[in-house]
Amino acid sequence: MRSETQVWESDAPETTERLAAELAGRLEGSENLLLIGELGSGKTTFVRGLVRGLGGDPALVASPTFVIVHVYPARFPVYHIDLYRLHGLADIQQAGVLDLLEEPGIKAIEWAERLDGYPVPSAILIRLEVLGPTTRRIGVEWER
């Protein structure tokens, strides 16, 4: 296996969505995308582009903060998971999130740093950093 890192700069939400849609074309159907970034960094915007890139309806994408998981139909099912309201692995496990990591489909996990070192299979780390009002740096790290 080889490690691959890409860094993009986005100047608008539409650019973030386009970059995510391009990444979606490289997915094989069982990846876990670990989205890390502060509030407002574009995590949900990224997932919207991902769903579009997988042939799903981006209009369905909304932050799953209060329900923890949304599932969107696409070429592969997309599990949009938000760990913001969960505290520690016990909460995450009780919510059933750890079981989802082994399921077929793409799992896009917002606030993934809350997994606190849990070994996530087929992980792709996506860091979103706020550079300005609409500008973001998006770093993608994965093993291929």
Residue frames as qw, qx, qy, qz and C-alpha x, y, z in Angstrom:
[[0.000, 0.887, 0.462, 0.000, 0.00, 0.00, 0.00],
 [0.405, 0.184, -0.024, 0.895, 1.11, 3.52, -0.66],
 [0.091, -0.692, -0.456, 0.552, 0.06, 6.70, 1.07],
 [0.269, 0.484, 0.401, 0.730, -1.28, 9.58, -0.99],
 [0.134, -0.636, -0.394, 0.650, -1.85, 13.18, 0.11],
 [0.233, 0.545, 0.424, 0.685, -3.57, 15.91, -1.85],
 [0.127, -0.538, -0.376, 0.743, -4.16, 19.50, -0.80],
 [0.184, 0.595, 0.534, 0.571, -6.67, 21.73, -2.53],
 [0.023, -0.257, -0.297, 0.919, -7.73, 25.31, -1.97],
 [0.069, 0.627, 0.740, 0.235, -11.38, 26.20, -2.37],
 [0.082, 0.062, -0.044, 0.994, -12.54, 29.78, -2.90],
 [0.541, -0.097, -0.046, -0.834, -16.28, 29.07, -2.59],
 [0.665, -0.044, 0.645, -0.374, -18.74, 26.40, -1.37],
 [0.826, 0.490, -0.005, -0.279, -19.37, 25.44, -5.01],
 [0.405, 0.642, -0.649, 0.060, -15.66, 24.72, -5.45],
 [0.336, -0.329, 0.807, -0.357, -15.64, 22.55, -2.31],
 [0.804, 0.222, 0.399, -0.380, -18.59, 20.60, -3.70],
 [0.710, 0.621, -0.291, -0.164, -16.86, 20.17, -7.07],
 [0.131, 0.581, -0.783, 0.178, -13.66, 18.90, -5.45],
 [0.534, -0.130, 0.738, -0.392, -15.66, 16.41, -3.35],
 [0.831, 0.410, 0.144, -0.348, -17.54, 15.23, -6.46],
 [0.527, 0.644, -0.553, -0.034, -14.21, 14.60, -8.18],
 [0.154, -0.410, 0.846, -0.305, -12.97, 12.60, -5.19],
 [0.756, 0.083, 0.444, -0.474, -16.20, 10.57, -5.25],
 [0.780, 0.511, -0.262, -0.250, -15.20, 9.23, -8.66],
 [0.337, 0.519, -0.763, 0.189, -12.17, 7.54, -7.08],
 [0.504, -0.290, 0.633, -0.511, -14.10, 5.72, -4.34],
 [0.277, 0.123, -0.924, -0.232, -14.70, 1.98, -4.46],
 [0.604, -0.373, -0.463, -0.531, -17.72, 1.75, -2.16],
 [0.760, -0.453, -0.449, 0.126, -16.53, 0.88, 1.34],
 [0.421, 0.311, -0.303, 0.796, -14.44, 3.86, 2.41],
 [0.395, -0.766, -0.431, 0.267, -14.72, 5.75, 5.69],
 [0.315, 0.611, 0.003, 0.726, -14.12, 9.47, 5.16],
 [0.498, -0.549, -0.435, 0.512, -12.96, 11.09, 8.39],
 [0.166, 0.760, 0.195, 0.597, -13.92, 14.76, 8.14],
 [0.528, -0.498, -0.331, 0.603, -12.10, 17.08, 10.53],
 [0.200, 0.388, 0.136, 0.890, -12.59, 20.83, 10.73],
 [0.022, 0.204, 0.502, -0.840, -14.03, 23.54, 12.91],
 [0.309, 0.668, 0.609, -0.295, -17.66, 24.68, 12.76],
 [0.350, 0.866, 0.060, -0.352, -18.31, 26.31, 9.41],
 [0.284, -0.537, 0.642, 0.468, -15.30, 24.79, 7.68],
 [0.535, 0.398, -0.436, -0.604, -17.39, 23.09, 4.99],
 [0.247, -0.141, 0.956, -0.071, -17.78, 19.49, 6.17],
 [0.535, 0.458, 0.636, -0.314, -21.45, 19.24, 5.19],
 [0.438, 0.754, -0.200, -0.447, -20.75, 21.13, 1.95],
 [0.024, 0.469, -0.856, -0.214, -18.08, 18.52, 1.18],
 [0.378, 0.143, 0.903, -0.149, -20.59, 15.70, 1.78],
 [0.537, 0.647, 0.260, -0.475, -23.10, 17.43, -0.51],
 [0.361, 0.683, -0.515, -0.372, -20.53, 17.34, -3.32],
 [0.168, -0.260, 0.951, 0.002, -19.65, 13.75, -2.50],
 [0.522, 0.363, 0.706, -0.311, -23.28, 12.67, -2.81],
 [0.526, 0.728, -0.052, -0.437, -23.61, 14.54, -6.13],
 [0.168, 0.613, -0.732, -0.245, -20.43, 12.88, -7.41],
 [0.216, -0.058, 0.972, -0.073, -21.88, 9.48, -6.53],
 [0.196, -0.238, -0.732, -0.607, -25.08, 10.18, -8.48],
 [0.183, -0.550, -0.749, 0.320, -27.27, 11.03, -5.48],
 [0.013, -0.841, -0.346, -0.417, -29.41, 14.09, -4.86],
 [0.399, 0.144, -0.383, 0.821, -27.30, 16.79, -3.15],
 [0.340, -0.488, -0.074, -0.800, -30.49, 18.63, -2.10],
 [0.804, -0.420, -0.399, -0.135, -31.11, 15.84, 0.44],
 [0.649, 0.048, -0.449, 0.612, -27.86, 16.54, 2.29],
 [0.317, -0.825, 0.020, -0.468, -28.27, 18.29, 5.64],
 [0.074, 0.487, -0.725, 0.481, -26.19, 18.29, 8.79],
 [0.706, -0.283, -0.627, -0.172, -27.09, 15.19, 10.81],
 [0.070, 0.398, -0.581, 0.707, -26.14, 16.78, 14.16],
 [0.541, -0.215, 0.389, -0.714, -29.43, 16.02, 15.88],
 [0.942, 0.071, 0.008, -0.329, -30.14, 12.61, 14.33],
 [0.562, -0.535, 0.596, 0.206, -26.48, 11.49, 14.15],
 [0.347, -0.095, 0.803, 0.476, -26.86, 9.55, 10.85],
 [0.627, 0.543, 0.047, -0.557, -28.52, 10.32, 7.52],
 [0.556, -0.030, 0.750, 0.357, -28.37, 7.79, 4.67],
 [0.406, 0.632, -0.144, -0.644, -28.46, 9.05, 1.08],
 [0.846, 0.269, 0.450, 0.094, -29.11, 6.78, -1.90],
 [0.210, 0.803, -0.430, -0.356, -26.41, 7.00, -4.57],
 [0.675, 0.419, -0.599, -0.097, -24.18, 4.65, -6.59],
 [0.480, -0.067, -0.772, 0.410, -23.05, 3.48, -3.14],
 [0.408, -0.817, -0.397, -0.097, -25.17, 4.32, -0.08],
 [0.284, 0.475, -0.326, 0.767, -23.69, 7.33, 1.71],
 [0.561, -0.637, -0.491, 0.195, -23.91, 7.30, 5.51],
 [0.139, 0.657, -0.146, 0.727, -23.53, 10.89, 6.70],
 [0.686, -0.476, -0.489, 0.255, -22.53, 10.64, 10.36],
 [0.023, 0.760, -0.181, 0.624, -22.06, 13.52, 12.80],
 [0.677, -0.217, -0.589, 0.384, -20.22, 12.85, 16.07],
 [0.053, 0.537, -0.162, 0.826, -20.51, 16.43, 17.38],
 [0.597, -0.516, 0.077, -0.610, -23.05, 15.60, 20.10],
 [0.951, -0.178, -0.248, 0.045, -21.33, 12.36, 21.14],
 [0.155, -0.829, 0.481, -0.241, -18.63, 12.29, 23.80],
 [0.357, -0.462, 0.809, -0.074, -16.14, 9.44, 23.83],
 [0.265, 0.169, -0.882, -0.351, -16.08, 6.00, 22.27],
 [0.128, 0.254, 0.894, -0.345, -18.73, 4.65, 24.65],
 [0.398, 0.559, 0.258, -0.680, -21.30, 7.16, 23.31],
 [0.358, 0.486, -0.555, -0.572, -20.20, 6.50, 19.74],
 [0.106, 0.059, -0.989, -0.084, -20.50, 2.75, 20.19],
 [0.237, 0.377, 0.747, -0.494, -23.87, 3.04, 21.92],
 [0.425, 0.579, 0.003, -0.696, -25.15, 5.09, 18.98],
 [0.854, 0.287, 0.433, 0.013, -24.18, 2.21, 16.64],
 [0.320, 0.876, -0.282, -0.224, -21.61, 4.21, 14.71],
 [0.254, -0.546, 0.783, 0.154, -18.75, 1.72, 15.14],
 [0.645, 0.205, 0.735, -0.023, -20.91, -1.04, 13.62],
 [0.547, 0.795, 0.152, -0.212, -21.53, 1.14, 10.54],
 [0.052, -0.778, 0.538, 0.319, -17.80, 1.37, 9.82],
 [0.363, -0.173, 0.891, 0.210, -17.83, -2.22, 8.54],
 [0.585, 0.555, 0.528, -0.266, -20.97, -1.83, 6.42],
 [0.479, 0.293, 0.505, 0.656, -20.81, -1.55, 2.62],
 [0.083, 0.920, 0.334, 0.186, -21.15, 2.01, 1.44],
 [0.367, 0.454, -0.206, 0.785, -19.39, 5.30, 1.94],
 [0.470, -0.729, -0.434, 0.243, -19.33, 6.64, 5.50],
 [0.250, 0.598, -0.075, 0.758, -18.70, 10.40, 5.73],
 [0.591, -0.563, -0.497, 0.295, -17.99, 11.09, 9.41],
 [0.048, 0.801, -0.070, 0.593, -18.06, 14.70, 10.62],
 [0.424, -0.734, 0.386, -0.364, -16.09, 15.48, 13.80],
 [0.917, 0.128, -0.377, 0.034, -14.12, 12.27, 13.26],
 [0.233, 0.510, -0.615, 0.555, -11.47, 13.36, 15.78],
 [0.624, -0.380, 0.336, -0.595, -13.97, 12.19, 18.41],
 [0.949, 0.074, -0.294, -0.088, -13.16, 8.61, 17.41],
 [0.433, -0.789, 0.414, -0.134, -10.08, 9.24, 19.57],
 [0.054, -0.557, 0.821, 0.108, -7.63, 6.93, 17.83],
 [0.800, 0.133, 0.529, -0.249, -10.12, 4.12, 17.13],
 [0.255, -0.260, 0.751, 0.551, -8.69, 2.05, 14.24],
 [0.612, 0.537, 0.211, -0.541, -11.04, 2.87, 11.35],
 [0.636, 0.070, 0.670, 0.377, -10.82, 0.51, 8.36],
 [0.412, 0.512, 0.515, 0.549, -10.48, 1.94, 4.83],
 [0.172, -0.831, -0.277, 0.450, -10.03, 5.43, 6.26],
 [0.421, 0.510, 0.189, 0.726, -9.51, 8.57, 4.21],
 [0.318, -0.586, -0.348, 0.659, -8.66, 11.60, 6.34],
 [0.222, 0.664, 0.352, 0.621, -10.12, 14.88, 5.10],
 [0.335, -0.491, -0.332, 0.733, -9.07, 18.07, 6.91],
 [0.166, 0.777, 0.378, 0.474, -10.95, 21.28, 6.17],
 [0.437, -0.367, -0.242, 0.785, -9.31, 24.49, 7.33],
 [0.138, 0.931, 0.336, -0.024, -10.87, 27.96, 7.25],
 [0.560, 0.032, 0.100, 0.822, -8.54, 30.43, 5.52],
 [0.069, 0.021, -0.042, -0.996, -11.04, 33.26, 5.01],
 [0.541, 0.174, 0.303, -0.765, -14.78, 33.97, 4.75],
 [0.875, 0.326, 0.036, -0.356, -15.20, 31.63, 1.76],
 [0.497, 0.598, -0.629, 0.021, -11.70, 30.18, 1.35],
 [0.868, -0.372, 0.288, -0.156, -10.86, 26.70, 2.63],
 [0.190, 0.532, -0.820, -0.094, -7.83, 24.43, 2.49],
 [0.936, -0.051, 0.098, -0.333, -8.84, 20.79, 2.00],
 [0.033, 0.548, -0.835, -0.023, -6.28, 18.10, 2.71],
 [0.942, 0.028, -0.046, -0.332, -6.95, 14.49, 1.77],
 [0.049, -0.538, 0.840, -0.056, -4.78, 11.63, 3.03],
 [0.923, 0.009, 0.138, -0.359, -5.35, 7.99, 2.13],
 [0.406, -0.357, 0.819, 0.192, -3.72, 4.65, 1.68],
 [0.752, 0.448, -0.154, -0.458, -4.07, 3.10, -1.78]]
